[in-house]
Structures are given as C-alpha cells and as structure tokens.
Amino acid sequence: MAISPATRKSSLNPPYKDTRRSPSTDDRELDICCIGAAPLMILSRRLNHEIFAASIADIDKALEERKYTDPATKVPREYYDLLYVFS
C-alpha cells in the first residue's frame, strides 16, 4: 500500500497545540528555545527578538527565599519620612 506524499507529510507532522502554557498578562508571546550558534547570530540581528541566557544557578538564586532587610537600617535618618518608598 503506497502513501501519498501529502498524506505522509500530514501524518508525520500532526497539528500540535501546546497546552502547558498558561494565559499571560503580557501581550507578547514568549517562545523559549535552545538553539545553535548560526540561528543565534541570525536572530541577534533582528530588532524584534530578545535574546538571553539563564543558568540553573540563576534560576536557583531567583527561587531562594529572600531575607527581609529593614529599610531604616540602610536609609539616612533625614529620609525616614520616605521609608515607605524604600520598602
């Protein structure tokens, strides 16, 4: 039984819907990918792409519990009336 090229292509690439994404409050769509050097250079020249790197250490640091620091210990006494701005 022979399969036509059109049928073969559609059966190999079924429509994919990513259900893992939650609705975002941002109007931009976030598409994160691991890519090689050549595509990185192409995308870096485009104005509408933001390129960044995140390491496991960066993620762990962001997830750490933050220790509370009293702003009164850091802000000079003459600015105590504005402490609400620093908290």
MODELLER restraints for C-alpha pairs under 7 A, 6 or more apart:
rsr = mdl.restraints
at = mdl.atoms
rsr.add(forms.Gaussian(group=physical.xy_distance, feature=features.Distance(at['CA:43:A'], at['CA:49:A']), mean=6.56, stdev=0.5))
rsr.add(forms.Gaussian(group=physical.xy_distance, feature=features.Distance(at['CA:44:A'], at['CA:51:A']), mean=6.94, stdev=0.5))
rsr.add(forms.Gaussian(group=physical.xy_distance, feature=features.Distance(at['CA:71:A'], at['CA:83:A']), mean=6.62, stdev=0.5))
rsr.add(forms.Gaussian(group=physical.xy_distance, feature=features.Distance(at['CA:71:A'], at['CA:86:A']), mean=6.27, stdev=0.5))
rsr.add(forms.Gaussian(group=physical.xy_distance, feature=features.Distance(at['CA:71:A'], at['CA:87:A']), mean=6.37, stdev=0.5))
rsr.add(forms.Gaussian(group=physical.xy_distance, feature=features.Distance(at['CA:72:A'], at['CA:80:A']), mean=6.94, stdev=0.5))
